[in-house]
């Protein structure tokens, strides 16, 4: 959202924090959860 680099953001796997089925990176600047599409999903 803020266009800051996500290089130092916290990374979460699906359901790691107990709230979302998607992997995401939390922005170190604004805290927005940036979904990592295609990561950790089942390939059918």
Buried (B, 14 or more C-beta within 10 A) or exposed (E): EEEEEBEEBEEBEBEEEEEBEBBBBBBEEEEBBBEBEEEEEEEE
